[in-house]
Amino acid sequence: MDNTLMSLYDYLGHAAGLKLGEEVNKAAQSKNIPPHLRQVDNPKYTGKVMLYPKWFLDEYFGNSKKEDEDELPF
């Protein structure tokens, strides 16, 4: 399980937007994932961003290896 903390921007490679950010945050809260924040200051955004464990983002976005293994027919 990869506990590396990542923002949605780090994970997706682009800005996620407010709606997706809120949906991911709700899913994290429902799994009792503690909140982590990072201060960001760049030309496009200044403020705090949420960080999530990579395993959670893999699971949320359907990139989990375990999920893929569960789908094997044997």
CHARMM internal coordinates of N, CA and C (Angstrom, degrees):
IC EDIT
DIST 1 N 1 CA 1.4509
DIST 1 CA 1 C 1.5303
ANGL 1 N 1 CA 1 C 107.63
DIST 1 C 2 N 1.3142
ANGL 1 CA 1 C 2 N 116.52
DIHE 1 N 1 CA 1 C 2 N 123.51
DIST 2 N 2 CA 1.4582
ANGL 1 C 2 N 2 CA 121.99
DIHE 1 CA 1 C 2 N 2 CA -177.39
DIST 2 CA 2 C 1.5237
ANGL 2 N 2 CA 2 C 109.87
DIHE 1 C 2 N 2 CA 2 C -90.61
DIST 2 C 3 N 1.3417
ANGL 2 CA 2 C 3 N 115.96
DIHE 2 N 2 CA 2 C 3 N 108.79
DIST 3 N 3 CA 1.4637
ANGL 2 C 3 N 3 CA 121.29
DIHE 2 CA 2 C 3 N 3 CA -178.91
DIST 3 CA 3 C 1.5213
ANGL 3 N 3 CA 3 C 113.04
DIHE 2 C 3 N 3 CA 3 C -90.43
DIST 3 C 4 N 1.3318
ANGL 3 CA 3 C 4 N 118.33
DIHE 3 N 3 CA 3 C 4 N 11.44
DIST 4 N 4 CA 1.4563
ANGL 3 C 4 N 4 CA 121.37
DIHE 3 CA 3 C 4 N 4 CA 177.01
DIST 4 CA 4 C 1.5250
ANGL 4 N 4 CA 4 C 109.17
DIHE 3 C 4 N 4 CA 4 C -56.80
DIST 4 C 5 N 1.3314
ANGL 4 CA 4 C 5 N 116.80
DIHE 4 N 4 CA 4 C 5 N 129.25
DIST 5 N 5 CA 1.4688
ANGL 4 C 5 N 5 CA 120.66
DIHE 4 CA 4 C 5 N 5 CA 179.67
DIST 5 CA 5 C 1.5166
ANGL 5 N 5 CA 5 C 109.74
DIHE 4 C 5 N 5 CA 5 C -85.32
DIST 5 C 6 N 1.3384
ANGL 5 CA 5 C 6 N 115.30
DIHE 5 N 5 CA 5 C 6 N 131.98
DIST 6 N 6 CA 1.4587
ANGL 5 C 6 N 6 CA 121.73
DIHE 5 CA 5 C 6 N 6 CA -177.81
DIST 6 CA 6 C 1.5196
ANGL 6 N 6 CA 6 C 110.02
DIHE 5 C 6 N 6 CA 6 C -138.72
DIST 6 C 7 N 1.3210
ANGL 6 CA 6 C 7 N 115.44
DIHE 6 N 6 CA 6 C 7 N 146.06
DIST 7 N 7 CA 1.4594
ANGL 6 C 7 N 7 CA 119.47
DIHE 6 CA 6 C 7 N 7 CA 170.97
DIST 7 CA 7 C 1.5285
ANGL 7 N 7 CA 7 C 107.82
DIHE 6 C 7 N 7 CA 7 C -82.31
DIST 7 C 8 N 1.3081
ANGL 7 CA 7 C 8 N 116.67
DIHE 7 N 7 CA 7 C 8 N 167.01
DIST 8 N 8 CA 1.4632
ANGL 7 C 8 N 8 CA 119.01
DIHE 7 CA 7 C 8 N 8 CA 175.99
DIST 8 CA 8 C 1.5259
ANGL 8 N 8 CA 8 C 110.66
DIHE 7 C 8 N 8 CA 8 C -63.25
DIST 8 C 9 N 1.3303
ANGL 8 CA 8 C 9 N 116.94
DIHE 8 N 8 CA 8 C 9 N -34.54
DIST 9 N 9 CA 1.4625
ANGL 8 C 9 N 9 CA 120.24
DIHE 8 CA 8 C 9 N 9 CA 177.40
DIST 9 CA 9 C 1.5314
ANGL 9 N 9 CA 9 C 110.37
DIHE 8 C 9 N 9 CA 9 C -63.15
DIST 9 C 10 N 1.3418
ANGL 9 CA 9 C 10 N 116.43
DIHE 9 N 9 CA 9 C 10 N -45.33
DIST 10 N 10 CA 1.4679
ANGL 9 C 10 N 10 CA 120.24
DIHE 9 CA 9 C 10 N 10 CA 177.35
DIST 10 CA 10 C 1.5298
ANGL 10 N 10 CA 10 C 110.61
DIHE 9 C 10 N 10 CA 10 C -58.21
DIST 10 C 11 N 1.3092
ANGL 10 CA 10 C 11 N 115.95
DIHE 10 N 10 CA 10 C 11 N -43.88
DIST 11 N 11 CA 1.4697
ANGL 10 C 11 N 11 CA 121.24
DIHE 10 CA 10 C 11 N 11 CA -174.24
DIST 11 CA 11 C 1.5280
ANGL 11 N 11 CA 11 C 112.43
DIHE 10 C 11 N 11 CA 11 C -73.24
DIST 11 C 12 N 1.3278
ANGL 11 CA 11 C 12 N 116.07
DIHE 11 N 11 CA 11 C 12 N -46.02
DIST 12 N 12 CA 1.4631
ANGL 11 C 12 N 12 CA 120.73
DIHE 11 CA 11 C 12 N 12 CA -174.28
DIST 12 CA 12 C 1.5339
ANGL 12 N 12 CA 12 C 113.27
DIHE 11 C 12 N 12 CA 12 C -86.78
DIST 12 C 13 N 1.3216
ANGL 12 CA 12 C 13 N 116.00
DIHE 12 N 12 CA 12 C 13 N -25.14
DIST 13 N 13 CA 1.4544
ANGL 12 C 13 N 13 CA 119.74
DIHE 12 CA 12 C 13 N 13 CA -177.70
DIST 13 CA 13 C 1.5201
ANGL 13 N 13 CA 13 C 113.41
DIHE 12 C 13 N 13 CA 13 C 86.19
DIST 13 C 14 N 1.3241
ANGL 13 CA 13 C 14 N 116.58
DIHE 13 N 13 CA 13 C 14 N 7.21
DIST 14 N 14 CA 1.4629
ANGL 13 C 14 N 14 CA 122.26
DIHE 13 CA 13 C 14 N 14 CA 177.09
DIST 14 CA 14 C 1.5217
ANGL 14 N 14 CA 14 C 108.47
DIHE 13 C 14 N 14 CA 14 C -159.26
DIST 14 C 15 N 1.3123
ANGL 14 CA 14 C 15 N 116.27
DIHE 14 N 14 CA 14 C 15 N 166.01
DIST 15 N 15 CA 1.4604
ANGL 14 C 15 N 15 CA 120.63
DIHE 14 CA 14 C 15 N 15 CA 179.53
DIST 15 CA 15 C 1.5319
ANGL 15 N 15 CA 15 C 109.70
DIHE 14 C 15 N 15 CA 15 C -62.96
DIST 15 C 16 N 1.3170
ANGL 15 CA 15 C 16 N 116.05
DIHE 15 N 15 CA 15 C 16 N 137.16
DIST 16 N 16 CA 1.4638
ANGL 15 C 16 N 16 CA 120.86
DIHE 15 CA 15 C 16 N 16 CA -176.71
DIST 16 CA 16 C 1.5280
ANGL 16 N 16 CA 16 C 111.90
DIHE 15 C 16 N 16 CA 16 C -85.80
DIST 16 C 17 N 1.3132
ANGL 16 CA 16 C 17 N 116.97
DIHE 16 N 16 CA 16 C 17 N -30.91
DIST 17 N 17 CA 1.4537
ANGL 16 C 17 N 17 CA 120.07
DIHE 16 CA 16 C 17 N 17 CA -176.23
DIST 17 CA 17 C 1.5205
ANGL 17 N 17 CA 17 C 111.28
DIHE 16 C 17 N 17 CA 17 C 92.08
DIST 17 C 18 N 1.2997
ANGL 17 CA 17 C 18 N 115.09
DIHE 17 N 17 CA 17 C 18 N 159.04
DIST 18 N 18 CA 1.4627
ANGL 17 C 18 N 18 CA 121.80
DIHE 17 CA 17 C 18 N 18 CA -174.81
DIST 18 CA 18 C 1.5314
ANGL 18 N 18 CA 18 C 112.63
DIHE 17 C 18 N 18 CA 18 C -63.44
DIST 18 C 19 N 1.3248
ANGL 18 CA 18 C 19 N 117.89
DIHE 18 N 18 CA 18 C 19 N -45.02
DIST 19 N 19 CA 1.4716
ANGL 18 C 19 N 19 CA 120.95
DIHE 18 CA 18 C 19 N 19 CA -175.98
DIST 19 CA 19 C 1.5326
ANGL 19 N 19 CA 19 C 111.30
DIHE 18 C 19 N 19 CA 19 C -62.22
DIST 19 C 20 N 1.3235
ANGL 19 CA 19 C 20 N 117.32
DIHE 19 N 19 CA 19 C 20 N -50.35
DIST 20 N 20 CA 1.4665
ANGL 19 C 20 N 20 CA 120.18
DIHE 19 CA 19 C 20 N 20 CA 179.86
DIST 20 CA 20 C 1.5209
ANGL 20 N 20 CA 20 C 110.03
DIHE 19 C 20 N 20 CA 20 C -64.63
DIST 20 C 21 N 1.3345
ANGL 20 CA 20 C 21 N 116.85
DIHE 20 N 20 CA 20 C 21 N -39.64
DIST 21 N 21 CA 1.4613
ANGL 20 C 21 N 21 CA 120.32
DIHE 20 CA 20 C 21 N 21 CA 177.77
DIST 21 CA 21 C 1.5216
ANGL 21 N 21 CA 21 C 111.96
DIHE 20 C 21 N 21 CA 21 C -58.06
DIST 21 C 22 N 1.3133
ANGL 21 CA 21 C 22 N 116.73
DIHE 21 N 21 CA 21 C 22 N -43.05
DIST 22 N 22 CA 1.4679
ANGL 21 C 22 N 22 CA 120.95
DIHE 21 CA 21 C 22 N 22 CA 178.83
DIST 22 CA 22 C 1.5300
ANGL 22 N 22 CA 22 C 111.04
DIHE 21 C 22 N 22 CA 22 C -66.27
DIST 22 C 23 N 1.3402
ANGL 22 CA 22 C 23 N 117.30
DIHE 22 N 22 CA 22 C 23 N -39.85
DIST 23 N 23 CA 1.4692
ANGL 22 C 23 N 23 CA 120.86
DIHE 22 CA 22 C 23 N 23 CA 179.61
DIST 23 CA 23 C 1.5258
ANGL 23 N 23 CA 23 C 111.09
DIHE 22 C 23 N 23 CA 23 C -64.49
DIST 23 C 24 N 1.3222
ANGL 23 CA 23 C 24 N 116.82
DIHE 23 N 23 CA 23 C 24 N -43.65
DIST 24 N 24 CA 1.4658
ANGL 23 C 24 N 24 CA 120.87
DIHE 23 CA 23 C 24 N 24 CA 179.40
DIST 24 CA 24 C 1.5259
ANGL 24 N 24 CA 24 C 109.65
DIHE 23 C 24 N 24 CA 24 C -65.44
DIST 24 C 25 N 1.3275
ANGL 24 CA 24 C 25 N 116.86
DIHE 24 N 24 CA 24 C 25 N -41.76
DIST 25 N 25 CA 1.4631
ANGL 24 C 25 N 25 CA 120.58
DIHE 24 CA 24 C 25 N 25 CA 179.60
DIST 25 CA 25 C 1.5310
ANGL 25 N 25 CA 25 C 110.99
DIHE 24 C 25 N 25 CA 25 C -61.77
DIST 25 C 26 N 1.3231
ANGL 25 CA 25 C 26 N 117.62
DIHE 25 N 25 CA 25 C 26 N -42.66
DIST 26 N 26 CA 1.4769
ANGL 25 C 26 N 26 CA 120.83
DIHE 25 CA 25 C 26 N 26 CA 177.72
DIST 26 CA 26 C 1.5242
ANGL 26 N 26 CA 26 C 110.70
DIHE 25 C 26 N 26 CA 26 C -61.56
DIST 26 C 27 N 1.3284
ANGL 26 CA 26 C 27 N 116.75
DIHE 26 N 26 CA 26 C 27 N -42.51
DIST 27 N 27 CA 1.4677
ANGL 26 C 27 N 27 CA 120.41
DIHE 26 CA 26 C 27 N 27 CA 179.33
DIST 27 CA 27 C 1.5231
ANGL 27 N 27 CA 27 C 110.46
DIHE 26 C 27 N 27 CA 27 C -64.08
DIST 27 C 28 N 1.3314
ANGL 27 CA 27 C 28 N 117.23
DIHE 27 N 27 CA 27 C 28 N -39.43
DIST 28 N 28 CA 1.4653
ANGL 27 C 28 N 28 CA 120.94
DIHE 27 CA 27 C 28 N 28 CA 178.62
DIST 28 CA 28 C 1.5287
ANGL 28 N 28 CA 28 C 110.35
DIHE 27 C 28 N 28 CA 28 C -64.90
DIST 28 C 29 N 1.3270
ANGL 28 CA 28 C 29 N 116.65
DIHE 28 N 28 CA 28 C 29 N -42.45
DIST 29 N 29 CA 1.4632
ANGL 28 C 29 N 29 CA 120.09
DIHE 28 CA 28 C 29 N 29 CA 178.33
DIST 29 CA 29 C 1.5187
ANGL 29 N 29 CA 29 C 111.02
DIHE 28 C 29 N 29 CA 29 C -62.80
DIST 29 C 30 N 1.3231
ANGL 29 CA 29 C 30 N 117.61
DIHE 29 N 29 CA 29 C 30 N -38.36
DIST 30 N 30 CA 1.4684
ANGL 29 C 30 N 30 CA 120.38
DIHE 29 CA 29 C 30 N 30 CA -178.86
DIST 30 CA 30 C 1.5310
ANGL 30 N 30 CA 30 C 111.27
DIHE 29 C 30 N 30 CA 30 C -67.20
DIST 30 C 31 N 1.3365
ANGL 30 CA 30 C 31 N 117.28
DIHE 30 N 30 CA 30 C 31 N -21.60
DIST 31 N 31 CA 1.4703
ANGL 30 C 31 N 31 CA 121.82
DIHE 30 CA 30 C 31 N 31 CA 176.99
DIST 31 CA 31 C 1.5216
ANGL 31 N 31 CA 31 C 111.54
DIHE 30 C 31 N 31 CA 31 C -99.54
DIST 31 C 32 N 1.3382
ANGL 31 CA 31 C 32 N 116.61
DIHE 31 N 31 CA 31 C 32 N 11.10
DIST 32 N 32 CA 1.4656
ANGL 31 C 32 N 32 CA 122.73
DIHE 31 CA 31 C 32 N 32 CA 179.56
DIST 32 CA 32 C 1.5226
ANGL 32 N 32 CA 32 C 113.30
DIHE 31 C 32 N 32 CA 32 C 56.03
DIST 32 C 33 N 1.3287
ANGL 32 CA 32 C 33 N 116.45
DIHE 32 N 32 CA 32 C 33 N 37.50
DIST 33 N 33 CA 1.4570
ANGL 32 C 33 N 33 CA 121.26
DIHE 32 CA 32 C 33 N 33 CA 176.59
DIST 33 CA 33 C 1.5290
ANGL 33 N 33 CA 33 C 107.02
DIHE 32 C 33 N 33 CA 33 C -83.04
DIST 33 C 34 N 1.3414
ANGL 33 CA 33 C 34 N 117.19
DIHE 33 N 33 CA 33 C 34 N 120.41
DIST 34 N 34 CA 1.4652
ANGL 33 C 34 N 34 CA 119.32
DIHE 33 CA 33 C 34 N 34 CA -176.73
DIST 34 CA 34 C 1.5240
ANGL 34 N 34 CA 34 C 112.18
DIHE 33 C 34 N 34 CA 34 C -64.33
DIST 34 C 35 N 1.3285
ANGL 34 CA 34 C 35 N 116.96
DIHE 34 N 34 CA 34 C 35 N 144.29
DIST 35 N 35 CA 1.4697
ANGL 34 C 35 N 35 CA 120.11
DIHE 34 CA 34 C 35 N 35 CA -178.59
DIST 35 CA 35 C 1.5297
ANGL 35 N 35 CA 35 C 111.99
DIHE 34 C 35 N 35 CA 35 C -73.02
DIST 35 C 36 N 1.3096
ANGL 35 CA 35 C 36 N 115.87
DIHE 35 N 35 CA 35 C 36 N 138.78
DIST 36 N 36 CA 1.4606
ANGL 35 C 36 N 36 CA 123.70
DIHE 35 CA 35 C 36 N 36 CA 173.19
DIST 36 CA 36 C 1.5217
ANGL 36 N 36 CA 36 C 106.81
DIHE 35 C 36 N 36 CA 36 C -130.29
DIST 36 C 37 N 1.3148
ANGL 36 CA 36 C 37 N 116.50
DIHE 36 N 36 CA 36 C 37 N 141.78
DIST 37 N 37 CA 1.4594
ANGL 36 C 37 N 37 CA 121.61
DIHE 36 CA 36 C 37 N 37 CA -177.89
DIST 37 CA 37 C 1.5245
ANGL 37 N 37 CA 37 C 110.59
DIHE 36 C 37 N 37 CA 37 C -126.69
DIST 37 C 38 N 1.3137
ANGL 37 CA 37 C 38 N 114.97
DIHE 37 N 37 CA 37 C 38 N 152.14
DIST 38 N 38 CA 1.4677
ANGL 37 C 38 N 38 CA 122.25
DIHE 37 CA 37 C 38 N 38 CA 173.09
DIST 38 CA 38 C 1.5216
ANGL 38 N 38 CA 38 C 107.45
DIHE 37 C 38 N 38 CA 38 C -133.01
DIST 38 C 39 N 1.3198
ANGL 38 CA 38 C 39 N 115.99
DIHE 38 N 38 CA 38 C 39 N 135.43
DIST 39 N 39 CA 1.4634
ANGL 38 C 39 N 39 CA 121.17
DIHE 38 CA 38 C 39 N 39 CA 175.33
DIST 39 CA 39 C 1.5265
ANGL 39 N 39 CA 39 C 107.77
DIHE 38 C 39 N 39 CA 39 C -81.31
DIST 39 C 40 N 1.3258
ANGL 39 CA 39 C 40 N 116.55
DIHE 39 N 39 CA 39 C 40 N 130.20
DIST 40 N 40 CA 1.4617
ANGL 39 C 40 N 40 CA 123.11
DIHE 39 CA 39 C 40 N 40 CA 179.52
DIST 40 CA 40 C 1.5189
ANGL 40 N 40 CA 40 C 108.21
DIHE 39 C 40 N 40 CA 40 C -120.16
DIST 40 C 41 N 1.3084
ANGL 40 CA 40 C 41 N 115.65
DIHE 40 N 40 CA 40 C 41 N 137.05
DIST 41 N 41 CA 1.4644
ANGL 40 C 41 N 41 CA 120.40
DIHE 40 CA 40 C 41 N 41 CA 177.76
DIST 41 CA 41 C 1.5239
ANGL 41 N 41 CA 41 C 107.87
DIHE 40 C 41 N 41 CA 41 C -143.77
DIST 41 C 42 N 1.3331
ANGL 41 CA 41 C 42 N 115.93
DIHE 41 N 41 CA 41 C 42 N 97.36
DIST 42 N 42 CA 1.4610
ANGL 41 C 42 N 42 CA 120.99
DIHE 41 CA 41 C 42 N 42 CA 178.53
DIST 42 CA 42 C 1.5320
ANGL 42 N 42 CA 42 C 108.28
DIHE 41 C 42 N 42 CA 42 C -140.46
DIST 42 C 43 N 1.3253
ANGL 42 CA 42 C 43 N 118.39
DIHE 42 N 42 CA 42 C 43 N 174.83
DIST 43 N 43 CA 1.4680
ANGL 42 C 43 N 43 CA 119.78
DIHE 42 CA 42 C 43 N 43 CA -176.66
DIST 43 CA 43 C 1.5339
ANGL 43 N 43 CA 43 C 114.88
DIHE 42 C 43 N 43 CA 43 C -59.11
DIST 43 C 44 N 1.3249
ANGL 43 CA 43 C 44 N 118.07
DIHE 43 N 43 CA 43 C 44 N -25.54
DIST 44 N 44 CA 1.4673
ANGL 43 C 44 N 44 CA 119.83
DIHE 43 CA 43 C 44 N 44 CA -176.53
DIST 44 CA 44 C 1.5217
ANGL 44 N 44 CA 44 C 113.86
DIHE 43 C 44 N 44 CA 44 C -97.51
DIST 44 C 45 N 1.3482
ANGL 44 CA 44 C 45 N 117.40
DIHE 44 N 44 CA 44 C 45 N -21.49
DIST 45 N 45 CA 1.4635
ANGL 44 C 45 N 45 CA 119.19
DIHE 44 CA 44 C 45 N 45 CA -176.58
DIST 45 CA 45 C 1.5206
ANGL 45 N 45 CA 45 C 110.31
DIHE 44 C 45 N 45 CA 45 C -156.26
DIST 45 C 46 N 1.3123
ANGL 45 CA 45 C 46 N 114.79
DIHE 45 N 45 CA 45 C 46 N 136.33
DIST 46 N 46 CA 1.4589
ANGL 45 C 46 N 46 CA 121.54
DIHE 45 CA 45 C 46 N 46 CA 172.38
DIST 46 CA 46 C 1.5206
ANGL 46 N 46 CA 46 C 106.93
DIHE 45 C 46 N 46 CA 46 C -130.25
DIST 46 C 47 N 1.3120
ANGL 46 CA 46 C 47 N 115.46
DIHE 46 N 46 CA 46 C 47 N 125.99
DIST 47 N 47 CA 1.4528
ANGL 46 C 47 N 47 CA 120.37
DIHE 46 CA 46 C 47 N 47 CA -179.94
DIST 47 CA 47 C 1.5071
ANGL 47 N 47 CA 47 C 110.50
DIHE 46 C 47 N 47 CA 47 C 152.35
DIST 47 C 48 N 1.3029
ANGL 47 CA 47 C 48 N 115.22
DIHE 47 N 47 CA 47 C 48 N -167.24
DIST 48 N 48 CA 1.4610
ANGL 47 C 48 N 48 CA 121.14
DIHE 47 CA 47 C 48 N 48 CA -178.62
DIST 48 CA 48 C 1.5251
ANGL 48 N 48 CA 48 C 109.99
DIHE 47 C 48 N 48 CA 48 C -98.77
DIST 48 C 49 N 1.3221
ANGL 48 CA 48 C 49 N 115.21
DIHE 48 N 48 CA 48 C 49 N 144.37
DIST 49 N 49 CA 1.4604
ANGL 48 C 49 N 49 CA 121.08
DIHE 48 CA 48 C 49 N 49 CA 175.17
DIST 49 CA 49 C 1.5252
ANGL 49 N 49 CA 49 C 108.39
DIHE 48 C 49 N 49 CA 49 C -123.87
DIST 49 C 50 N 1.3166
ANGL 49 CA 49 C 50 N 115.41
DIHE 49 N 49 CA 49 C 50 N 149.31
DIST 50 N 50 CA 1.4593
ANGL 49 C 50 N 50 CA 121.54
DIHE 49 CA 49 C 50 N 50 CA 178.07
DIST 50 CA 50 C 1.5207
ANGL 50 N 50 CA 50 C 109.26
DIHE 49 C 50 N 50 CA 50 C -78.72
DIST 50 C 51 N 1.3186
ANGL 50 CA 50 C 51 N 115.78
DIHE 50 N 50 CA 50 C 51 N 146.22
DIST 51 N 51 CA 1.4604
ANGL 50 C 51 N 51 CA 122.59
DIHE 50 CA 50 C 51 N 51 CA 175.59
DIST 51 CA 51 C 1.5211
ANGL 51 N 51 CA 51 C 108.75
DIHE 50 C 51 N 51 CA 51 C -119.31
DIST 51 C 52 N 1.3174
ANGL 51 CA 51 C 52 N 115.70
DIHE 51 N 51 CA 51 C 52 N 142.09
DIST 52 N 52 CA 1.4652
ANGL 51 C 52 N 52 CA 121.95
DIHE 51 CA 51 C 52 N 52 CA -178.58
DIST 52 CA 52 C 1.5235
ANGL 52 N 52 CA 52 C 108.92
DIHE 51 C 52 N 52 CA 52 C -131.90
DIST 52 C 53 N 1.3393
ANGL 52 CA 52 C 53 N 117.64
DIHE 52 N 52 CA 52 C 53 N 151.76
DIST 53 N 53 CA 1.4646
ANGL 52 C 53 N 53 CA 119.30
DIHE 52 CA 52 C 53 N 53 CA 175.03
DIST 53 CA 53 C 1.5310
ANGL 53 N 53 CA 53 C 110.33
DIHE 52 C 53 N 53 CA 53 C -64.01
DIST 53 C 54 N 1.3188
ANGL 53 CA 53 C 54 N 116.32
DIHE 53 N 53 CA 53 C 54 N 142.01
DIST 54 N 54 CA 1.4618
ANGL 53 C 54 N 54 CA 120.55
DIHE 53 CA 53 C 54 N 54 CA -178.38
DIST 54 CA 54 C 1.5232
ANGL 54 N 54 CA 54 C 111.31
DIHE 53 C 54 N 54 CA 54 C -57.93
DIST 54 C 55 N 1.3357
ANGL 54 CA 54 C 55 N 118.01
DIHE 54 N 54 CA 54 C 55 N -38.71
DIST 55 N 55 CA 1.4706
ANGL 54 C 55 N 55 CA 119.73
DIHE 54 CA 54 C 55 N 55 CA -179.01
DIST 55 CA 55 C 1.5344
ANGL 55 N 55 CA 55 C 110.44
DIHE 54 C 55 N 55 CA 55 C -60.05
DIST 55 C 56 N 1.3460
ANGL 55 CA 55 C 56 N 116.64
DIHE 55 N 55 CA 55 C 56 N -37.21
DIST 56 N 56 CA 1.4645
ANGL 55 C 56 N 56 CA 120.20
DIHE 55 CA 55 C 56 N 56 CA 179.35
DIST 56 CA 56 C 1.5334
ANGL 56 N 56 CA 56 C 110.33
DIHE 55 C 56 N 56 CA 56 C -67.25
DIST 56 C 57 N 1.3281
ANGL 56 CA 56 C 57 N 116.96
DIHE 56 N 56 CA 56 C 57 N -44.03
DIST 57 N 57 CA 1.4628
ANGL 56 C 57 N 57 CA 120.06
DIHE 56 CA 56 C 57 N 57 CA 179.24
DIST 57 CA 57 C 1.5250
ANGL 57 N 57 CA 57 C 110.91
DIHE 56 C 57 N 57 CA 57 C -64.96
DIST 57 C 58 N 1.3340
ANGL 57 CA 57 C 58 N 117.08
DIHE 57 N 57 CA 57 C 58 N -39.42
DIST 58 N 58 CA 1.4707
ANGL 57 C 58 N 58 CA 120.09
DIHE 57 CA 57 C 58 N 58 CA 175.30
DIST 58 CA 58 C 1.5214
ANGL 58 N 58 CA 58 C 110.19
DIHE 57 C 58 N 58 CA 58 C -58.54
DIST 58 C 59 N 1.3165
ANGL 58 CA 58 C 59 N 115.62
DIHE 58 N 58 CA 58 C 59 N -45.67
DIST 59 N 59 CA 1.4651
ANGL 58 C 59 N 59 CA 120.51
DIHE 58 CA 58 C 59 N 59 CA -179.83
DIST 59 CA 59 C 1.5284
ANGL 59 N 59 CA 59 C 110.79
DIHE 58 C 59 N 59 CA 59 C -64.60
DIST 59 C 60 N 1.3210
ANGL 59 CA 59 C 60 N 116.81
DIHE 59 N 59 CA 59 C 60 N -46.06
DIST 60 N 60 CA 1.4679
ANGL 59 C 60 N 60 CA 121.53
DIHE 59 CA 59 C 60 N 60 CA -177.12
DIST 60 CA 60 C 1.5265
ANGL 60 N 60 CA 60 C 111.69
DIHE 59 C 60 N 60 CA 60 C -62.42
DIST 60 C 61 N 1.3214
ANGL 60 CA 60 C 61 N 116.46
DIHE 60 N 60 CA 60 C 61 N -43.45
DIST 61 N 61 CA 1.4577
ANGL 60 C 61 N 61 CA 120.48
DIHE 60 CA 60 C 61 N 61 CA -176.87
DIST 61 CA 61 C 1.5263
ANGL 61 N 61 CA 61 C 113.22
DIHE 60 C 61 N 61 CA 61 C -92.10
DIST 61 C 62 N 1.3405
ANGL 61 CA 61 C 62 N 117.40
DIHE 61 N 61 CA 61 C 62 N 6.80
DIST 62 N 62 CA 1.4554
ANGL 61 C 62 N 62 CA 121.02
DIHE 61 CA 61 C 62 N 62 CA 174.44
DIST 62 CA 62 C 1.5081
ANGL 62 N 62 CA 62 C 114.83
DIHE 61 C 62 N 62 CA 62 C 76.49
DIST 62 C 63 N 1.3338
ANGL 62 CA 62 C 63 N 117.61
DIHE 62 N 62 CA 62 C 63 N 26.75
DIST 63 N 63 CA 1.4548
ANGL 62 C 63 N 63 CA 120.86
DIHE 62 CA 62 C 63 N 63 CA 179.93
DIST 63 CA 63 C 1.5150
ANGL 63 N 63 CA 63 C 112.46
DIHE 62 C 63 N 63 CA 63 C -106.51
DIST 63 C 64 N 1.3117
ANGL 63 CA 63 C 64 N 117.28
DIHE 63 N 63 CA 63 C 64 N 14.27
DIST 64 N 64 CA 1.4521
ANGL 63 C 64 N 64 CA 121.22
DIHE 63 CA 63 C 64 N 64 CA -176.25
DIST 64 CA 64 C 1.5216
ANGL 64 N 64 CA 64 C 111.33
DIHE 63 C 64 N 64 CA 64 C -72.79
DIST 64 C 65 N 1.3268
ANGL 64 CA 64 C 65 N 116.59
DIHE 64 N 64 CA 64 C 65 N 131.52
DIST 65 N 65 CA 1.4629
ANGL 64 C 65 N 65 CA 120.46
DIHE 64 CA 64 C 65 N 65 CA 176.99
DIST 65 CA 65 C 1.5291
ANGL 65 N 65 CA 65 C 110.00
DIHE 64 C 65 N 65 CA 65 C -64.04
DIST 65 C 66 N 1.3217
ANGL 65 CA 65 C 66 N 116.72
DIHE 65 N 65 CA 65 C 66 N -38.05
DIST 66 N 66 CA 1.4581
ANGL 65 C 66 N 66 CA 119.82
DIHE 65 CA 65 C 66 N 66 CA 179.40
DIST 66 CA 66 C 1.5268
ANGL 66 N 66 CA 66 C 109.92
DIHE 65 C 66 N 66 CA 66 C -61.21
DIST 66 C 67 N 1.3160
ANGL 66 CA 66 C 67 N 117.19
DIHE 66 N 66 CA 66 C 67 N -43.03
DIST 67 N 67 CA 1.4659
ANGL 66 C 67 N 67 CA 120.90
DIHE 66 CA 66 C 67 N 67 CA 177.67
DIST 67 CA 67 C 1.5208
ANGL 67 N 67 CA 67 C 110.58
DIHE 66 C 67 N 67 CA 67 C -58.78
DIST 67 C 68 N 1.3262
ANGL 67 CA 67 C 68 N 116.39
DIHE 67 N 67 CA 67 C 68 N -45.31
DIST 68 N 68 CA 1.4588
ANGL 67 C 68 N 68 CA 120.85
DIHE 67 CA 67 C 68 N 68 CA 179.98
DIST 68 CA 68 C 1.5261
ANGL 68 N 68 CA 68 C 110.83
DIHE 67 C 68 N 68 CA 68 C -61.92
DIST 68 C 69 N 1.3344
ANGL 68 CA 68 C 69 N 116.73
DIHE 68 N 68 CA 68 C 69 N -40.47
DIST 69 N 69 CA 1.4623
ANGL 68 C 69 N 69 CA 120.13
DIHE 68 CA 68 C 69 N 69 CA -179.50
DIST 69 CA 69 C 1.5235
ANGL 69 N 69 CA 69 C 111.03
DIHE 68 C 69 N 69 CA 69 C -66.23
DIST 69 C 70 N 1.3406
ANGL 69 CA 69 C 70 N 116.50
DIHE 69 N 69 CA 69 C 70 N -34.79
DIST 70 N 70 CA 1.4588
ANGL 69 C 70 N 70 CA 120.30
DIHE 69 CA 69 C 70 N 70 CA 179.58
DIST 70 CA 70 C 1.5236
ANGL 70 N 70 CA 70 C 111.76
DIHE 69 C 70 N 70 CA 70 C -63.67
DIST 70 C 71 N 1.3256
ANGL 70 CA 70 C 71 N 117.13
DIHE 70 N 70 CA 70 C 71 N -22.82
DIST 71 N 71 CA 1.4600
ANGL 70 C 71 N 71 CA 120.65
DIHE 70 CA 70 C 71 N 71 CA -176.94
DIST 71 CA 71 C 1.5290
ANGL 71 N 71 CA 71 C 112.91
DIHE 70 C 71 N 71 CA 71 C -87.91
DIST 71 C 72 N 1.3320
ANGL 71 CA 71 C 72 N 117.99
DIHE 71 N 71 CA 71 C 72 N -6.31
DIST 72 N 72 CA 1.4611
ANGL 71 C 72 N 72 CA 120.50
DIHE 71 CA 71 C 72 N 72 CA 179.93
DIST 72 CA 72 C 1.5341
ANGL 72 N 72 CA 72 C 109.94
DIHE 71 C 72 N 72 CA 72 C -67.09
DIST 72 C 73 N 1.3276
ANGL 72 CA 72 C 73 N 118.19
DIHE 72 N 72 CA 72 C 73 N 142.16
DIST 73 N 73 CA 1.4640
ANGL 72 C 73 N 73 CA 120.56
DIHE 72 CA 72 C 73 N 73 CA -175.58
DIST 73 CA 73 C 1.5332
ANGL 73 N 73 CA 73 C 114.26
DIHE 72 C 73 N 73 CA 73 C -77.10
DIST 73 C 74 N 1.3083
ANGL 73 CA 73 C 74 N 118.99
DIHE 73 N 73 CA 73 C 74 N -1.75
DIST 74 N 74 CA 1.4839
ANGL 73 C 74 N 74 CA 120.66
DIHE 73 CA 73 C 74 N 74 CA -179.46
DIST 74 CA 74 C 1.4867
ANGL 74 N 74 CA 74 C 112.39
DIHE 73 C 74 N 74 CA 74 C -122.90
END
COOR INIT
IC SEED 1 N 1 CA 1 C
IC BUILD
